Amino acid sequence: MSQSPGLESFSVESPDGARIAVWNSGSGPPLLLVHGSMSDHTRWRITDALARHRTVYAMDRRGRGGSSDGPHWSVDREVEDVVAVIDTVADRADSPVDVLGHSLGGYLVLRATARSAHVRRVVAYEPAIVPAGQPAELVARMKTAADAGRNEEVAELMLREVLHMPQEEISALRAQPTWPARVASAPTLPREESVPLLIDDIELTAIRCPTLLIGGGDSPAFLQEAIRTVADGVAHAQVIMLPGQQHVADQLIPEEFAQVVLRFLISDEGQ
């Protein structure tokens, strides 16, 4: 496992044998971060702000960063990965775990929360609920580019045609030191974008812990619809919309974003 400077690491074995890398820093109650597509644990710009109040655990989803890939990929396998990490962190900390997921990571943490008894509070930033998956023609273009090693092209297709990200946000992402890691993860995008991302009413009603949904006020309609779907189905859901932001507010306004998360996490402390 390659090391991230200043972070400790360990790995968790998922049910199908994949080894999931987890990186931790800070002190205090445990908080697990689950990234979305086109990234690994290094994508987070809020870790330092959160680590002043929490022991932050950031996992690499399978097939990227320090994590291995399993023999047969599916979204359900990824949900199992997150459940395995939650349960391991809870055991290590002897405490229930707060969980934060972004985009596809937000989708995974919601489904994992419905399956684990060890989640205290969950935050989902624009969970990627996409009932039909992406158009086959777009997925084919992404796969053709990935098979040819044109990973930057795959990344651009993801940002422009899936997330409808404006040029100024794309430029901001490209300028960050994590851009090479994002590009390196591009070969995993066609498989993720080719399948429906569904969450049913049974799963939503099984989420019984306090839940915060964060959205960007200028985000695409399908992401805002996903937030409404979860808010309607989860009994204890709150929604916070960030005016003028889209899908990468945690990158563009990290301190403000971290404060939104922390206010939610500590709102019941001392009671």
VOBA-1610 file (N, C-alpha, C; in pm, whole numbers, padded with zeros to 5 digits, always signed):
BEGIN
Met+00084-00119+00000Met+00000+00000+00000Met+00088+00124+00000Ser+00069+00214-00096Ser+00145+00338-00097Ser+00097+00428+00016Gln+00189+00504+00073Gln+00159+00584+00190Gln+00127+00729+00152Ser+00032+00789+00225Ser+00007+00932+00215Ser+00082+00998+00329Pro+00167+01098+00302Pro+00247+01161+00407Pro+00160+01212+00521Gly+00202+01183+00645Gly+00133+01234+00761Gly+00010+01155+00803Leu-00026+01051+00729Leu-00144+00972+00763Leu-00103+00830+00798Glu-00172+00773+00896Glu-00158+00632+00926Glu-00254+00554+00837Ser-00226+00426+00817Ser-00312+00349+00729Ser-00325+00205+00777Phe-00433+00143+00735Phe-00455+00001+00756Phe-00547-00045+00645Ser-00573-00174+00637Ser-00663-00224+00533Ser-00772-00311+00595Val-00883-00317+00525Val-00999-00395+00568Val-01031-00494+00456Glu-01056-00618+00492Glu-01093-00717+00391Glu-01243-00717+00371Ser-01285-00696+00246Ser-01426-00700+00212Ser-01471-00846+00195Pro-01601-00874+00195Pro-01647-01012+00186Pro-01595-01089+00065Asp-01568-01022-00049Asp-01520-01095-00166Asp-01368-01100-00174Gly-01301-01055-00068Gly-01156-01065-00061Gly-01081-00940-00101Ala-01149-00838-00153Ala-01081-00712-00187Ala-01027-00649-00059Arg-00908-00587-00071Arg-00847-00519+00043Arg-00871-00370+00027Ile-00941-00312+00123Ile-00979-00171+00116Ile-00886-00090+00206Ala-00812+00003+00146Ala-00718+00086+00221Ala-00792+00197+00293Val-00752+00222+00417Val-00812+00327+00500Val-00700+00409+00561Trp-00714+00541+00554Trp-00612+00634+00602Trp-00673+00716+00715Asn-00599+00735+00824Asn-00658+00807+00936Asn-00565+00912+00994Ser-00628+01015+01051Ser-00557+01125+01115Ser-00651+01191+01214Gly-00594+01274+01302Gly-00674+01348+01397Gly-00703+01270+01524Ser-00793+01325+01606Ser-00832+01260+01730Ser-00975+01297+01763Gly-01038+01212+01840Gly-01177+01234+01875Gly-01265+01123+01821Pro-01397+01140+01825Pro-01488+01037+01775Pro-01462+01008+01627Pro-01491+00885+01584Pro-01457+00846+01446Pro-01552+00903+01342Leu-01493+00944+01228Leu-01568+00994+01112Leu-01506+00932+00988Leu-01587+00858+00912Leu-01541+00794+00789Leu-01580+00878+00669Leu-01485+00902+00577Leu-01509+00973+00452Leu-01506+00873+00336Val-01606+00880+00250Val-01615+00791+00134Val-01626+00876+00008His-01523+00872-00075His-01519+00956-00195His-01609+00901-00305Gly-01630+00982-00407Gly-01711+00941-00520Gly-01627+00892-00637Ser-01677+00913-00758Ser-01606+00871-00878Ser-01487+00962-00905Met-01397+00914-00989Met-01282+00991-01037Met-01202+01051-00922Ser-01173+00969-00820Ser-01097+01019-00706Ser-01051+00903-00620Asp-00972+00936-00518Asp-00938+00844-00411Asp-00937+00926-00282His-00877+00872-00174His-00886+00943-00047His-00817+01080-00048Thr-00726+01101-00145Thr-00653+01229-00148Thr-00738+01344-00198Arg-00861+01317-00247Arg-00943+01423-00303Arg-00997+01517-00196Trp-00996+01474-00069Trp-01058+01555+00035Trp-00972+01675+00072Arg-01030+01794+00070Arg-00961+01915+00116Arg-01009+01956+00255Ile-01100+01879+00313Ile-01159+01913+00442Ile-01102+01829+00556Thr-01008+01741+00526Thr-00960+01648+00628Thr-00899+01720+00746Asp-00814+01819+00722Asp-00747+01887+00833Asp-00847+01959+00922Ala-00946+02025+00861Ala-01047+02096+00941Ala-01128+01999+01025Leu-01162+01884+00969Leu-01239+01785+01043Leu-01155+01717+01150Ala-01026+01695+01119Ala-00939+01622+01211Ala-00908+01700+01338Arg-00942+01830+01341Arg-00927+01905+01465Arg-01033+01865+01567His-01137+01795+01522His-01247+01757+01609His-01280+01608+01606Arg-01230+01536+01506Arg-01265+01397+01486Arg-01140+01317+01446Thr-01143+01187+01474Thr-01048+01097+01410Thr-01106+01065+01273Val-01041+01113+01170Val-01093+01102+01034Val-01033+00980+00966Tyr-01120+00894+00917Tyr-01081+00776+00840Tyr-01128+00798+00696Ala-01035+00797+00601Ala-01070+00817+00460Ala-01032+00691+00383Met-01132+00627+00324Met-01105+00502+00252Met-01082+00528+00104Asp-01004+00440+00043Asp-00993+00432-00103Asp-01094+00329-00150Arg-01188+00368-00233Arg-01280+00270-00288Arg-01205+00170-00375Arg-01263+00052-00391Arg-01193-00056-00459Arg-01150-00015-00601Gly-01031-00065-00637Gly-00980-00041-00771Gly-00908+00091-00788Arg-00881+00161-00681Arg-00812+00290-00691Arg-00732+00314-00564Gly-00636+00408-00573Gly-00553+00438-00458Gly-00482+00314-00406Gly-00490+00293-00275Gly-00423+00179-00214Gly-00509+00055-00205Ser-00630+00057-00262Ser-00721-00057-00252Ser-00711-00148-00373Ser-00730-00278-00348Ser-00733-00373-00459Ser-00872-00375-00520Asp-00885-00447-00630Asp-01015-00464-00696Asp-01058-00609-00676Gly-01187-00632-00672Gly-01237-00768-00658Gly-01251-00836-00793Pro-01284-00965-00793Pro-01295-01038-00919Pro-01414-00998-01004His-01522-00955-00941His-01644-00920-01014His-01701-00792-00954Trp-01687-00681-01026Trp-01733-00554-00972Trp-01884-00541-00980Ser-01943-00482-00878Ser-02082-00438-00882Ser-02100-00331-00776Val-02207-00255-00787Val-02237-00155-00686Val-02260-00221-00550Asp-02325-00337-00550Asp-02349-00406-00423Asp-02220-00446-00354Arg-02117-00483-00432Arg-01987-00513-00372Arg-01931-00388-00305Glu-01949-00273-00368Glu-01899-00148-00309Glu-01973-00113-00181Val-02103-00140-00176Val-02178-00120-00052Val-02120-00209+00057Glu-02092-00334+00023Glu-02032-00426+00120Glu-01898-00374+00170Asp-01818-00312+00081Asp-01690-00254+00122Asp-01711-00149+00231Val-01808-00059+00207Val-01831+00049+00303Val-01880-00007+00436Val-01970-00105+00432Val-02017-00167+00556Val-01900-00229+00632Ala-01811-00298+00560Ala-01696-00362+00625Ala-01606-00259+00691Val-01584-00145+00624Val-01499-00042+00683Val-01568+00022+00804Ile-01696+00053+00792Ile-01770+00110+00906Ile-01758+00018+01027Asp-01784-00110+01007Asp-01784-00202+01120Asp-01644-00219+01180Thr-01541-00216+01093Thr-01403-00226+01144Thr-01365-00102+01223Val-01399+00016+01171Val-01368+00140+01242Val-01441+00145+01375Ala-01568+00104+01376Ala-01643+00102+01501Ala-01578+00011+01604Asp-01528-00103+01558Asp-01460-00196+01649Asp-01330-00138+01700Arg-01253-00075+01612Arg-01125-00015+01654Arg-01147+00098+01753Ala-01252+00179+01728Ala-01278+00296+01811Ala-01365+00263+01932Asp-01423+00143+01934Asp-01521+00106+02038Asp-01629+00212+02048Ser-01681+00251+01930Ser-01775+00362+01925Ser-01851+00355+01794Pro-01976+00401+01791Pro-02042+00416+01661Pro-01971+00521+01576Val-01993+00517+01447Val-01916+00595+01350Val-02006+00695+01279Asp-01959+00819+01265Asp-02021+00914+01174Asp-01965+00889+01034Val-02046+00910+00931Val-02005+00878+00795Val-02042+00993+00703Leu-01950+01031+00614Leu-01972+01135+00513Leu-01934+01079+00377Gly-02026+01088+00281Gly-01998+01043+00146Gly-02033+01149+00044His-01958+01153-00064His-01978+01249-00172His-02014+01177-00301Ser-02120+01222-00368Ser-02158+01174-00500Ser-02185+01023-00496Leu-02113+00942-00574Leu-02133+00799-00565Leu-02102+00749-00424Gly-02003+00812-00359Gly-01976+00779-00218Gly-02094+00810-00129Gly-02168+00918-00159Gly-02287+00950-00082Gly-02395+00846-00099Tyr-02411+00798-00221Tyr-02504+00689-00248Tyr-02465+00564-00170Leu-02336+00530-00172Leu-02290+00410-00103Leu-02309+00420+00047Val-02282+00537+00107Val-02294+00545+00252Val-02440+00537+00296Leu-02532+00587+00215Leu-02672+00574+00250Leu-02713+00426+00252Arg-02677+00353+00148Arg-02712+00211+00144Arg-02639+00132+00253Ala-02515+00170+00283Ala-02440+00103+00389Ala-02502+00131+00526Thr-02549+00254+00545Thr-02611+00290+00672Thr-02736+00205+00698Ala-02807+00173+00592Ala-02926+00087+00606Ala-02888-00055+00648Arg-02760-00093+00634Arg-02716-00230+00662Arg-02631-00243+00787Ser-02579-00133+00839Ser-02488-00140+00953Ser-02555-00084+01078Ala-02530-00150+01191Ala-02582-00103+01319Ala-02486-00004+01385His-02378+00033+01316His-02272+00110+01382His-02260+00254+01333Val-02360+00305+01261Val-02356+00442+01214Val-02434+00531+01312Arg-02368+00637+01359Arg-02432+00731+01452Arg-02505+00842+01377Arg-02435+00906+01282Arg-02492+01011+01198Arg-02433+00997+01058Val-02511+01033+00956Val-02463+01018+00818Val-02486+01149+00743Val-02386+01187+00663Val-02392+01305+00577Val-02371+01259+00434Ala-02463+01296+00344Ala-02449+01263+00202Ala-02451+01393+00123Tyr-02340+01420+00054Tyr-02329+01539-00030Tyr-02362+01499-00173Glu-02479+01541-00218Glu-02528+01512-00353Glu-02510+01365-00390Pro-02580+01276-00318Pro-02569+01133-00349Pro-02612+01104-00492Ala-02535+01021-00560Ala-02557+00994-00703Ala-02662+00884-00718Ile-02788+00922-00717Ile-02896+00829-00746Ile-02936+00852-00892Val-02907+00754-00976Val-02927+00767-01122Val-03003+00644-01169Pro-03135+00648-01169Pro-03214+00526-01195Pro-03187+00459-01328Ala-03149+00535-01432Ala-03131+00475-01564Ala-02984+00457-01602Gly-02891+00498-01518Gly-02752+00500-01559Gly-02729+00607-01664Gln-02608+00617-01714Gln-02576+00715-01817Gln-02605+00657-01956Pro-02626+00745-02056Pro-02655+00695-02192Pro-02546+00601-02243Ala-02588+00495-02312Ala-02493+00394-02360Ala-02388+00455-02452Glu-02427+00553-02532Glu-02332+00616-02625Glu-02221+00688-02548Leu-02257+00756-02439Leu-02157+00825-02359Leu-02065+00725-02290Val-02122+00621-02233Val-02039+00518-02167Val-01944+00454-02267Ala-01991+00432-02391Ala-01905+00372-02493Ala-01788+00464-02526Arg-01813+00594-02536Arg-01703+00688-02562Arg-01603+00688-02447Met-01652+00681-02324Met-01563+00677-02208Met-01478+00550-02210Lys-01541+00436-02242Lys-01467+00310-02243Lys-01364+00307-02355Thr-01400+00358-02472Thr-01305+00363-02583Thr-01183+00445-02546Ala-01206+00560-02484Ala-01094+00645-02444Ala-01011+00578-02334Ala-01079+00515-02237Ala-01006+00447-02129Ala-00923+00332-02182Asp-00980+00252-02274Asp-00907+00137-02331Asp-00784+00183-02409Ala-00792+00305-02464Ala-00679+00359-02540Ala-00580+00435-02452Gly-00607+00439-02320Gly-00517+00507-02229Gly-00534+00658-02226Arg-00645+00707-02283Arg-00668+00852-02286Arg-00750+00891-02162Asn-00684+00880-02047Asn-00756+00898-01921Asn-00803+01041-01899Glu-00727+01138-01946Glu-00773+01278-01930Glu-00901+01301-02008Glu-00913+01239-02123Glu-01035+01252-02202Glu-01154+01193-02126Val-01133+01079-02061Val-01239+01018-01982Val-01281+01112-01869Ala-01181+01170-01801Ala-01211+01262-01692Ala-01291+01383-01741Glu-01252+01438-01855Glu-01324+01553-01911Glu-01468+01515-01946Leu-01489+01397-02004Leu-01625+01353-02036Leu-01709+01343-01909Met-01650+01292-01802Met-01722+01279-01676Met-01765+01417-01625Leu-01674+01509-01625Leu-01703+01641-01568Leu-01801+01720-01654Arg-01781+01714-01786Arg-01864+01796-01875Arg-02001+01734-01904Glu-02004+01604-01931Glu-02126+01545-01985Glu-02207+01467-01883Val-02144+01428-01771Val-02220+01362-01665Val-02260+01464-01559Leu-02161+01540-01512Leu-02187+01635-01404Leu-02224+01774-01453His-02208+01799-01584His-02241+01930-01642His-02171+02044-01565Met-02046+02020-01535Met-01969+02113-01454Met-01924+02232-01538Pro-01938+02354-01489Pro-01892+02470-01566Pro-01741+02473-01577Gln-01692+02544-01679Gln-01550+02544-01708Gln-01467+02596-01590Glu-01519+02694-01516Glu-01439+02748-01406Glu-01417+02644-01296Glu-01514+02556-01273Glu-01495+02451-01173Glu-01400+02343-01225Ile-01410+02311-01353Ile-01316+02214-01411Ile-01174+02267-01401Ser-01156+02393-01433Ser-01022+02453-01425Ser-00970+02451-01282Ala-01059+02475-01185Ala-01017+02472-01045Ala-00972+02332-01005Leu-01043+02230-01050Leu-01003+02093-01020Leu-00870+02057-01086Arg-00854+02098-01211Arg-00730+02066-01282Arg-00608+02130-01216Ala-00628+02243-01148Ala-00517+02314-01085Ala-00476+02253-00951Gln-00555+02162-00898Gln-00525+02105-00768Gln-00424+01991-00779Pro-00346+01969-00673Pro-00245+01862-00678Pro-00306+01722-00687Thr-00435+01709-00658Thr-00500+01577-00667Thr-00546+01543-00808Trp-00528+01632-00905Trp-00574+01604-01041Trp-00512+01476-01098Pro-00382+01451-01084Pro-00327+01325-01139Pro-00395+01201-01082Ala-00431+01202-00953Ala-00500+01087-00894Ala-00639+01072-00954Arg-00704+01183-00983Arg-00835+01178-01046Arg-00823+01115-01185Val-00724+01158-01260Val-00705+01104-01395Val-00670+00955-01387Ala-00589+00917-01288Ala-00550+00776-01275Ala-00670+00685-01249Ser-00775+00739-01188Ser-00892+00657-01157Ser-00988+00647-01274Ala-00960+00715-01384Ala-01054+00721-01497Ala-01095+00584-01551Pro-01008+00483-01556Pro-01052+00353-01609Pro-01167+00288-01533Thr-01193+00331-01408Thr-01305+00274-01333Thr-01437+00343-01367Leu-01433+00453-01439Leu-01556+00530-01463Leu-01657+00460-01554Pro-01616+00398-01666Pro-01718+00337-01752Pro-01805+00235-01679Arg-01748+00153-01592Arg-01829+00053-01522Arg-01926+00120-01426Glu-01883+00228-01361Glu-01970+00296-01266Glu-02084+00369-01335Glu-02054+00427-01451Glu-02155+00507-01519Glu-02250+00424-01605Ser-02221+00295-01620Ser-02304+00211-01707Ser-02422+00148-01635Val-02425+00154-01502Val-02528+00083-01427Val-02622+00181-01359Pro-02748+00142-01340Pro-02839+00225-01260Pro-02792+00230-01115Leu-02811+00344-01053Leu-02780+00360-00910Leu-02914+00382-00840Leu-02964+00275-00780Leu-03099+00273-00725Leu-03094+00261-00574Ile-03191+00321-00508Ile-03210+00302-00365Ile-03360+00294-00343Asp-03406+00188-00277Asp-03550+00168-00268Asp-03605+00218-00134Asp-03737+00220-00123Asp-03802+00273-00004Asp-03766+00193+00121Ile-03746+00062+00105Ile-03710-00021+00220Ile-03575+00022+00276Glu-03478+00048+00188Glu-03347+00094+00233Glu-03357+00230+00299Leu-03434+00320+00240Leu-03444+00455+00297Leu-03508+00452+00435Thr-03613+00374+00452Thr-03678+00368+00582Thr-03592+00296+00686Ala-03496+00215+00640Ala-03405+00148+00732Ala-03299+00242+00788Ile-03285+00361+00730Ile-03189+00461+00781Ile-03258+00535+00895Arg-03221+00502+01017Arg-03291+00557+01133Arg-03207+00657+01212Cys-03083+00678+01169Cys-03000+00775+01239Cys-03020+00913+01179Pro-02984+01020+01253Pro-02992+01155+01195Pro-02911+01163+01066Thr-02970+01227+00964Thr-02913+01230+00829Thr-02911+01373+00778Leu-02797+01415+00724Leu-02784+01546+00662Leu-02756+01529+00514Leu-02835+01597+00431Leu-02815+01599+00287Leu-02769+01738+00248Ile-02656+01745+00179Ile-02599+01873+00136Ile-02606+01879-00015Gly-02648+01993-00067Gly-02654+02012-00211Gly-02605+02149-00251Gly-02566+02162-00377Gly-02530+02292-00432Gly-02652+02356-00496Gly-02672+02482-00469Gly-02788+02551-00524Gly-02792+02556-00675Asp-02674+02546-00740Asp-02666+02552-00886Asp-02637+02416-00949Ser-02653+02309-00873Ser-02620+02176-00924Ser-02723+02127-01025Pro-02684+02028-01108Pro-02778+01974-01207Pro-02905+01919-01143Ala-03011+01918-01221Ala-03142+01880-01169Ala-03143+01737-01114Phe-03067+01643-01177Phe-03075+01505-01131Phe-03016+01489-00991Leu-02917+01572-00955Leu-02861+01566-00821Leu-02956+01627-00719Gln-03023+01734-00756Gln-03120+01794-00665Gln-03240+01701-00646Glu-03278+01630-00751Glu-03386+01534-00739Glu-03346+01419-00647Ala-03221+01377-00653Ala-03173+01271-00565Ala-03185+01313-00419Ile-03152+01437-00389Ile-03165+01485-00252Ile-03311+01482-00208Arg-03401+01523-00295Arg-03543+01519-00259Arg-03590+01376-00234Thr-03542+01283-00316Thr-03580+01143-00299Thr-03541+01092-00161Val-03418+01120-00121Val-03371+01073+00010Val-03443+01146+00122Ala-03459+01277+00109Ala-03527+01354+00214Ala-03670+01306+00236Asp-03737+01266+00129Asp-03874+01217+00141Asp-03882+01078+00205Gly-03772+01001+00194Gly-03778+00863+00241Gly-03714+00837+00375Val-03630+00929+00424Val-03558+00909+00550Val-03626+00992+00660Ala-03655+00927+00771Ala-03736+00992+00874Ala-03668+01112+00939His-03537+01108+00952His-03468+01213+01028His-03373+01293+00939Ala-03415+01322+00817Ala-03327+01390+00722Ala-03342+01541+00730Gln-03227+01609+00726Gln-03221+01754+00710Gln-03157+01784+00575Val-03189+01897+00517Val-03131+01938+00389Val-03071+02077+00404Ile-02947+02091+00359Ile-02881+02222+00352Ile-02833+02243+00210Met-02878+02351+00147Met-02835+02386+00012Met-02734+02501+00022Leu-02626+02491-00054Leu-02519+02590-00054Leu-02536+02681-00175Pro-02580+02805-00156Pro-02607+02893-00269Pro-02483+02915-00355Gly-02504+02912-00486Gly-02396+02941-00580Gly-02297+02828-00601Gln-02318+02714-00535Gln-02225+02602-00545Gln-02285+02491-00631Gln-02196+02401-00677Gln-02241+02283-00749Gln-02186+02158-00679His-02118+02073-00755His-02086+01939-00707His-01953+01929-00633Val-01877+02038-00626Val-01745+02031-00562Val-01727+02143-00460Ala-01833+02174-00385Ala-01822+02279-00284Ala-01717+02247-00179Asp-01700+02118-00148Asp-01598+02081-00050Asp-01457+02110-00101Gln-01441+02123-00233Gln-01312+02160-00292Gln-01295+02311-00300Leu-01402+02382-00330Leu-01393+02526-00357Leu-01409+02610-00231Ile-01488+02563-00134Ile-01506+02636-00008Ile-01489+02536+00107Pro-01370+02477+00120Pro-01353+02366+00214Pro-01380+02401+00360Glu-01336+02518+00406Glu-01357+02552+00547Glu-01505+02570+00576Glu-01576+02638+00488Glu-01720+02657+00507Glu-01793+02523+00503Phe-01754+02439+00408Phe-01818+02307+00397Phe-01793+02225+00523Ala-01669+02225+00572Ala-01637+02148+00692Ala-01718+02196+00811Gln-01741+02327+00821Gln-01819+02379+00933Gln-01964+02333+00925Val-02019+02325+00804Val-02155+02273+00789Val-02163+02130+00842Val-02064+02049+00805Val-02062+01909+00850Val-02046+01902+01002Leu-01951+01978+01056Leu-01924+01970+01199Leu-02042+02018+01283Arg-02109+02123+01237Arg-02225+02170+01314Arg-02330+02060+01327Phe-02348+01985+01219Phe-02443+01873+01224Phe-02394+01763+01316Leu-02266+01728+01307Leu-02214+01617+01385Leu-02216+01645+01535Ile-02191+01770+01574Ile-02181+01801+01717Ile-02310+01856+01774Ser-02416+01861+01694Ser-02539+01927+01739Ser-02605+01857+01857Asp-02574+01728+01878Asp-02633+01657+01991Asp-02533+01632+02104Glu-02412+01681+02090Glu-02311+01656+02191Glu-02334+01746+02312Gly-02310+01692+02428Gly-02332+01766+02551Gly-02475+01764+02599Gln-02563+01696+02527Gln-02703+01689+02568Gln-02724+01574+02667
//
